[in-house]
């Protein structure tokens, strides 16, 4: 879909204009935005035809499918330098996105057959299928930049009024590539005007530095400010297992952290809690962040779906010390899948779930055991589902738990306490 005024410079990995000068990222995005606006207008006019019964539902769906495929292939091609550079991997990346969009479209067609009103809201919804090409463009662009060796990215705002998520990501600055939510998948959704910038951080690429001849220890990223000189293998092990003093308020000055643990803290700050709940409310999607436990910095942020959110597994299974925090649209505590992830993540000693009216937290203690004999081979999620059903039935006679949601939340909390006791974990609930 690239404009005829643009020519791709393969060596530089950028477009050049008619005079040979490089074309800025904002100008390329402008070409995409103009194209998507035209397609949005077409989709809305196509929806009007359906509303006036000039076309059938099947005709409307076939027309939308054709344009969705065209939009996403063109958006991906623009990000990669033209249709000629769409290899098998690029086509698969675009194809996965297209498959997801066509699934949503099919569900919408079914709802139309069931009587969905063909009003202004439907008209806007049809147009949004075209605007989805923006997210696909940025995903393809990220993949292209990563193949060229870029390892950091940052979000840049261009609109006067931005959603809280866009403001958050711009303030976050440079992040490891793949950790910033792309424009089009944020709170402001498919009308996002932000762009992503990329760079090669040689310091990040060369962060693994060996400073001991002890072959029992592998290279690892050195914590900021630590000097690698004259460290023995034993000293290095002590650094690796270093734990900050959680009774020291100075440890908690940064954005993500609250009061010291000695005073029954809530690890996340009021500001972050507000943001997480705000991101969750509109569609009741789960939302999650990962906090660096030593600095309090938010190092990953992801929007999920109703019922789950996937945080960066590399951060949860690495050698760091991080605090994953995610939301639940209801006041239910940790799920069985949450427990499986917490118990088996070596970098996680504390985890939190933010509910509408409370926060639930788990802490690994000195008695922590991921495989206690009492579990008799059951995983935490298997135990969770079995006991949840048993307790839900058991509590049916209690008048204060007459409502199904309340009874289920009570059963989930009781199972959480049982799992905590079995695994040597402290489970706490902070009501607000």
Secondary structure as a PSIPRED ss2 file (coil, helix, strand):
# PSIPRED VFORMAT (PSIPRED V4.0)

   1 X C   1.000  0.000  0.000
   2 X C   1.000  0.000  0.000
   3 X C   1.000  0.000  0.000
   4 X C   1.000  0.000  0.000
   5 X C   1.000  0.000  0.000
   6 X C   1.000  0.000  0.000
   7 X E   0.000  0.000  1.000
   8 X E   0.000  0.000  1.000
   9 X E   0.000  0.000  1.000
  10 X C   1.000  0.000  0.000
  11 X C   1.000  0.000  0.000
  12 X C   1.000  0.000  0.000
  13 X C   1.000  0.000  0.000
  14 X E   0.000  0.000  1.000
  15 X E   0.000  0.000  1.000
  16 X E   0.000  0.000  1.000
  17 X C   1.000  0.000  0.000
  18 X C   1.000  0.000  0.000
  19 X C   1.000  0.000  0.000
  20 X C   1.000  0.000  0.000
  21 X C   1.000  0.000  0.000
  22 X E   0.000  0.000  1.000
  23 X C   1.000  0.000  0.000
  24 X C   1.000  0.000  0.000
  25 X H   0.000  1.000  0.000
  26 X H   0.000  1.000  0.000
  27 X H   0.000  1.000  0.000
  28 X H   0.000  1.000  0.000
  29 X H   0.000  1.000  0.000
  30 X H   0.000  1.000  0.000
  31 X H   0.000  1.000  0.000
  32 X H   0.000  1.000  0.000
  33 X H   0.000  1.000  0.000
  34 X H   0.000  1.000  0.000
  35 X H   0.000  1.000  0.000
  36 X H   0.000  1.000  0.000
  37 X H   0.000  1.000  0.000
  38 X H   0.000  1.000  0.000
  39 X H   0.000  1.000  0.000
  40 X H   0.000  1.000  0.000
  41 X H   0.000  1.000  0.000
  42 X H   0.000  1.000  0.000
  43 X H   0.000  1.000  0.000
  44 X H   0.000  1.000  0.000
  45 X H   0.000  1.000  0.000
  46 X H   0.000  1.000  0.000
  47 X H   0.000  1.000  0.000
  48 X H   0.000  1.000  0.000
  49 X H   0.000  1.000  0.000
  50 X H   0.000  1.000  0.000
  51 X H   0.000  1.000  0.000
  52 X C   1.000  0.000  0.000
  53 X C   1.000  0.000  0.000
  54 X C   1.000  0.000  0.000
  55 X C   1.000  0.000  0.000
  56 X C   1.000  0.000  0.000
  57 X H   0.000  1.000  0.000
  58 X H   0.000  1.000  0.000
  59 X H   0.000  1.000  0.000
  60 X H   0.000  1.000  0.000
  61 X H   0.000  1.000  0.000
  62 X H   0.000  1.000  0.000
  63 X H   0.000  1.000  0.000
  64 X H   0.000  1.000  0.000
  65 X H   0.000  1.000  0.000
  66 X H   0.000  1.000  0.000
  67 X H   0.000  1.000  0.000
  68 X H   0.000  1.000  0.000
  69 X H   0.000  1.000  0.000
  70 X H   0.000  1.000  0.000
  71 X H   0.000  1.000  0.000
  72 X H   0.000  1.000  0.000
  73 X H   0.000  1.000  0.000
  74 X H   0.000  1.000  0.000
  75 X H   0.000  1.000  0.000
  76 X H   0.000  1.000  0.000
  77 X H   0.000  1.000  0.000
  78 X H   0.000  1.000  0.000
  79 X H   0.000  1.000  0.000
  80 X H   0.000  1.000  0.000
  81 X C   1.000  0.000  0.000
  82 X C   1.000  0.000  0.000
  83 X H   0.000  1.000  0.000
  84 X H   0.000  1.000  0.000
  85 X H   0.000  1.000  0.000
  86 X C   1.000  0.000  0.000
  87 X C   1.000  0.000  0.000
  88 X H   0.000  1.000  0.000
  89 X H   0.000  1.000  0.000
  90 X H   0.000  1.000  0.000
  91 X H   0.000  1.000  0.000
  92 X H   0.000  1.000  0.000
  93 X H   0.000  1.000  0.000
  94 X H   0.000  1.000  0.000
  95 X H   0.000  1.000  0.000
  96 X H   0.000  1.000  0.000
  97 X H   0.000  1.000  0.000
  98 X H   0.000  1.000  0.000
  99 X H   0.000  1.000  0.000
 100 X H   0.000  1.000  0.000
 101 X H   0.000  1.000  0.000
 102 X H   0.000  1.000  0.000
 103 X H   0.000  1.000  0.000
 104 X H   0.000  1.000  0.000
 105 X H   0.000  1.000  0.000
 106 X H   0.000  1.000  0.000
 107 X H   0.000  1.000  0.000
 108 X H   0.000  1.000  0.000
 109 X H   0.000  1.000  0.000
 110 X H   0.000  1.000  0.000
 111 X H   0.000  1.000  0.000
 112 X H   0.000  1.000  0.000
 113 X H   0.000  1.000  0.000
 114 X C   1.000  0.000  0.000
 115 X C   1.000  0.000  0.000
 116 X C   1.000  0.000  0.000
 117 X C   1.000  0.000  0.000
 118 X C   1.000  0.000  0.000
 119 X C   1.000  0.000  0.000
 120 X H   0.000  1.000  0.000
 121 X H   0.000  1.000  0.000
 122 X H   0.000  1.000  0.000
 123 X H   0.000  1.000  0.000
 124 X H   0.000  1.000  0.000
 125 X H   0.000  1.000  0.000
 126 X H   0.000  1.000  0.000
 127 X H   0.000  1.000  0.000
 128 X H   0.000  1.000  0.000
 129 X H   0.000  1.000  0.000
 130 X H   0.000  1.000  0.000
 131 X H   0.000  1.000  0.000
 132 X C   1.000  0.000  0.000
 133 X H   0.000  1.000  0.000
 134 X H   0.000  1.000  0.000
 135 X H   0.000  1.000  0.000
 136 X H   0.000  1.000  0.000
 137 X H   0.000  1.000  0.000
 138 X H   0.000  1.000  0.000
 139 X H   0.000  1.000  0.000
 140 X H   0.000  1.000  0.000
 141 X H   0.000  1.000  0.000
 142 X H   0.000  1.000  0.000
 143 X H   0.000  1.000  0.000
 144 X H   0.000  1.000  0.000
 145 X H   0.000  1.000  0.000
 146 X H   0.000  1.000  0.000
 147 X H   0.000  1.000  0.000
 148 X C   1.000  0.000  0.000
 149 X C   1.000  0.000  0.000
 150 X C   1.000  0.000  0.000
 151 X C   1.000  0.000  0.000
 152 X E   0.000  0.000  1.000
 153 X E   0.000  0.000  1.000
 154 X E   0.000  0.000  1.000
 155 X E   0.000  0.000  1.000
 156 X E   0.000  0.000  1.000
 157 X C   1.000  0.000  0.000
 158 X C   1.000  0.000  0.000
 159 X C   1.000  0.000  0.000
 160 X C   1.000  0.000  0.000
 161 X C   1.000  0.000  0.000
 162 X C   1.000  0.000  0.000
 163 X C   1.000  0.000  0.000
 164 X H   0.000  1.000  0.000
 165 X H   0.000  1.000  0.000
 166 X H   0.000  1.000  0.000
 167 X H   0.000  1.000  0.000
 168 X H   0.000  1.000  0.000
 169 X H   0.000  1.000  0.000
 170 X H   0.000  1.000  0.000
 171 X H   0.000  1.000  0.000
 172 X H   0.000  1.000  0.000
 173 X C   1.000  0.000  0.000
 174 X C   1.000  0.000  0.000
 175 X E   0.000  0.000  1.000
 176 X E   0.000  0.000  1.000
 177 X C   1.000  0.000  0.000
 178 X C   1.000  0.000  0.000
 179 X C   1.000  0.000  0.000
 180 X C   1.000  0.000  0.000
 181 X C   1.000  0.000  0.000
 182 X C   1.000  0.000  0.000
 183 X C   1.000  0.000  0.000
 184 X C   1.000  0.000  0.000
 185 X C   1.000  0.000  0.000
 186 X C   1.000  0.000  0.000
 187 X C   1.000  0.000  0.000
 188 X C   1.000  0.000  0.000
 189 X H   0.000  1.000  0.000
 190 X H   0.000  1.000  0.000
 191 X H   0.000  1.000  0.000
 192 X C   1.000  0.000  0.000
 193 X C   1.000  0.000  0.000
 194 X C   1.000  0.000  0.000
 195 X E   0.000  0.000  1.000
 196 X E   0.000  0.000  1.000
 197 X E   0.000  0.000  1.000
 198 X E   0.000  0.000  1.000
 199 X E   0.000  0.000  1.000
 200 X C   1.000  0.000  0.000
 201 X C   1.000  0.000  0.000
 202 X H   0.000  1.000  0.000
 203 X H   0.000  1.000  0.000
 204 X H   0.000  1.000  0.000
 205 X H   0.000  1.000  0.000
 206 X C   1.000  0.000  0.000
 207 X C   1.000  0.000  0.000
 208 X E   0.000  0.000  1.000
 209 X C   1.000  0.000  0.000
 210 X C   1.000  0.000  0.000
 211 X C   1.000  0.000  0.000
 212 X C   1.000  0.000  0.000
 213 X C   1.000  0.000  0.000
 214 X C   1.000  0.000  0.000
 215 X C   1.000  0.000  0.000
 216 X C   1.000  0.000  0.000
 217 X C   1.000  0.000  0.000
 218 X C   1.000  0.000  0.000
 219 X C   1.000  0.000  0.000
 220 X C   1.000  0.000  0.000
 221 X E   0.000  0.000  1.000
 222 X C   1.000  0.000  0.000
 223 X C   1.000  0.000  0.000
 224 X C   1.000  0.000  0.000
 225 X C   1.000  0.000  0.000
 226 X C   1.000  0.000  0.000
 227 X C   1.000  0.000  0.000
 228 X C   1.000  0.000  0.000
 229 X C   1.000  0.000  0.000
 230 X C   1.000  0.000  0.000
 231 X C   1.000  0.000  0.000
 232 X C   1.000  0.000  0.000
 233 X H   0.000  1.000  0.000
 234 X H   0.000  1.000  0.000
 235 X H   0.000  1.000  0.000
 236 X H   0.000  1.000  0.000
 237 X H   0.000  1.000  0.000
 238 X H   0.000  1.000  0.000
 239 X H   0.000  1.000  0.000
 240 X H   0.000  1.000  0.000
 241 X C   1.000  0.000  0.000
 242 X C   1.000  0.000  0.000
 243 X C   1.000  0.000  0.000
 244 X C   1.000  0.000  0.000
 245 X C   1.000  0.000  0.000
 246 X C   1.000  0.000  0.000
 247 X C   1.000  0.000  0.000
 248 X C   1.000  0.000  0.000
 249 X H   0.000  1.000  0.000
 250 X H   0.000  1.000  0.000
 251 X H   0.000  1.000  0.000
 252 X H   0.000  1.000  0.000
 253 X C   1.000  0.000  0.000
 254 X C   1.000  0.000  0.000
 255 X C   1.000  0.000  0.000
 256 X C   1.000  0.000  0.000
 257 X E   0.000  0.000  1.000
 258 X C   1.000  0.000  0.000
 259 X C   1.000  0.000  0.000
 260 X C   1.000  0.000  0.000
 261 X H   0.000  1.000  0.000
 262 X H   0.000  1.000  0.000
 263 X H   0.000  1.000  0.000
 264 X C   1.000  0.000  0.000
 265 X C   1.000  0.000  0.000
 266 X C   1.000  0.000  0.000
 267 X C   1.000  0.000  0.000
 268 X E   0.000  0.000  1.000
 269 X C   1.000  0.000  0.000
 270 X H   0.000  1.000  0.000
 271 X H   0.000  1.000  0.000
 272 X H   0.000  1.000  0.000
 273 X H   0.000  1.000  0.000
 274 X H   0.000  1.000  0.000
 275 X H   0.000  1.000  0.000
 276 X H   0.000  1.000  0.000
 277 X H   0.000  1.000  0.000
 278 X H   0.000  1.000  0.000
 279 X H   0.000  1.000  0.000
 280 X H   0.000  1.000  0.000
 281 X H   0.000  1.000  0.000
 282 X C   1.000  0.000  0.000
 283 X C   1.000  0.000  0.000
 284 X C   1.000  0.000  0.000
 285 X C   1.000  0.000  0.000
 286 X C   1.000  0.000  0.000
 287 X E   0.000  0.000  1.000
 288 X E   0.000  0.000  1.000
 289 X E   0.000  0.000  1.000
 290 X E   0.000  0.000  1.000
 291 X E   0.000  0.000  1.000
 292 X E   0.000  0.000  1.000
 293 X C   1.000  0.000  0.000
 294 X C   1.000  0.000  0.000
 295 X C   1.000  0.000  0.000
 296 X C   1.000  0.000  0.000
 297 X C   1.000  0.000  0.000
 298 X E   0.000  0.000  1.000
 299 X E   0.000  0.000  1.000
 300 X E   0.000  0.000  1.000
 301 X E   0.000  0.000  1.000
 302 X E   0.000  0.000  1.000
 303 X E   0.000  0.000  1.000
 304 X C   1.000  0.000  0.000
 305 X E   0.000  0.000  1.000
 306 X C   1.000  0.000  0.000
 307 X C   1.000  0.000  0.000
 308 X E   0.000  0.000  1.000
 309 X C   1.000  0.000  0.000
 310 X C   1.000  0.000  0.000
 311 X C   1.000  0.000  0.000
 312 X C   1.000  0.000  0.000
 313 X H   0.000  1.000  0.000
 314 X H   0.000  1.000  0.000
 315 X H   0.000  1.000  0.000
 316 X H   0.000  1.000  0.000
 317 X C   1.000  0.000  0.000
 318 X C   1.000  0.000  0.000
 319 X C   1.000  0.000  0.000
 320 X C   1.000  0.000  0.000
 321 X C   1.000  0.000  0.000
 322 X E   0.000  0.000  1.000
 323 X E   0.000  0.000  1.000
 324 X E   0.000  0.000  1.000
 325 X E   0.000  0.000  1.000
 326 X E   0.000  0.000  1.000
 327 X E   0.000  0.000  1.000
 328 X C   1.000  0.000  0.000
 329 X C   1.000  0.000  0.000
 330 X C   1.000  0.000  0.000
 331 X C   1.000  0.000  0.000
 332 X C   1.000  0.000  0.000
 333 X C   1.000  0.000  0.000
 334 X C   1.000  0.000  0.000
 335 X C   1.000  0.000  0.000
 336 X H   0.000  1.000  0.000
 337 X H   0.000  1.000  0.000
 338 X H   0.000  1.000  0.000
 339 X H   0.000  1.000  0.000
 340 X H   0.000  1.000  0.000
 341 X H   0.000  1.000  0.000
 342 X H   0.000  1.000  0.000
 343 X H   0.000  1.000  0.000
 344 X H   0.000  1.000  0.000
 345 X C   1.000  0.000  0.000
 346 X C   1.000  0.000  0.000
 347 X C   1.000  0.000  0.000
 348 X E   0.000  0.000  1.000
 349 X E   0.000  0.000  1.000
 350 X E   0.000  0.000  1.000
 351 X E   0.000  0.000  1.000
 352 X E   0.000  0.000  1.000
 353 X E   0.000  0.000  1.000
 354 X E   0.000  0.000  1.000
 355 X C   1.000  0.000  0.000
 356 X C   1.000  0.000  0.000
 357 X C   1.000  0.000  0.000
 358 X E   0.000  0.000  1.000
 359 X E   0.000  0.000  1.000
 360 X E   0.000  0.000  1.000
 361 X E   0.000  0.000  1.000
 362 X E   0.000  0.000  1.000
 363 X E   0.000  0.000  1.000
 364 X E   0.000  0.000  1.000
 365 X C   1.000  0.000  0.000
 366 X C   1.000  0.000  0.000
 367 X C   1.000  0.000  0.000
 368 X C   1.000  0.000  0.000
 369 X C   1.000  0.000  0.000
 370 X C   1.000  0.000  0.000
 371 X C   1.000  0.000  0.000
 372 X C   1.000  0.000  0.000
 373 X H   0.000  1.000  0.000
 374 X H   0.000  1.000  0.000
 375 X H   0.000  1.000  0.000
 376 X C   1.000  0.000  0.000
 377 X C   1.000  0.000  0.000
 378 X C   1.000  0.000  0.000
 379 X C   1.000  0.000  0.000
 380 X H   0.000  1.000  0.000
 381 X H   0.000  1.000  0.000
 382 X H   0.000  1.000  0.000
 383 X H   0.000  1.000  0.000
 384 X H   0.000  1.000  0.000
 385 X H   0.000  1.000  0.000
 386 X H   0.000  1.000  0.000
 387 X H   0.000  1.000  0.000
 388 X H   0.000  1.000  0.000
 389 X H   0.000  1.000  0.000
 390 X H   0.000  1.000  0.000
 391 X H   0.000  1.000  0.000
 392 X H   0.000  1.000  0.000
 393 X H   0.000  1.000  0.000
 394 X H   0.000  1.000  0.000
 395 X H   0.000  1.000  0.000
 396 X H   0.000  1.000  0.000
 397 X H   0.000  1.000  0.000
 398 X C   1.000  0.000  0.000
 399 X H   0.000  1.000  0.000
 400 X H   0.000  1.000  0.000
 401 X H   0.000  1.000  0.000
 402 X C   1.000  0.000  0.000
 403 X C   1.000  0.000  0.000
 404 X H   0.000  1.000  0.000
 405 X H   0.000  1.000  0.000
 406 X H   0.000  1.000  0.000
 407 X H   0.000  1.000  0.000
 408 X H   0.000  1.000  0.000
 409 X H   0.000  1.000  0.000
 410 X H   0.000  1.000  0.000
 411 X H   0.000  1.000  0.000
 412 X H   0.000  1.000  0.000
 413 X H   0.000  1.000  0.000
 414 X H   0.000  1.000  0.000
 415 X H   0.000  1.000  0.000
 416 X H   0.000  1.000  0.000
 417 X H   0.000  1.000  0.000
 418 X H   0.000  1.000  0.000
 419 X H   0.000  1.000  0.000
 420 X H   0.000  1.000  0.000
 421 X H   0.000  1.000  0.000
 422 X H   0.000  1.000  0.000
 423 X H   0.000  1.000  0.000
 424 X C   1.000  0.000  0.000
 425 X E   0.000  0.000  1.000
 426 X E   0.000  0.000  1.000
 427 X E   0.000  0.000  1.000
 428 X E   0.000  0.000  1.000
 429 X E   0.000  0.000  1.000
 430 X E   0.000  0.000  1.000
 431 X E   0.000  0.000  1.000
 432 X C   1.000  0.000  0.000
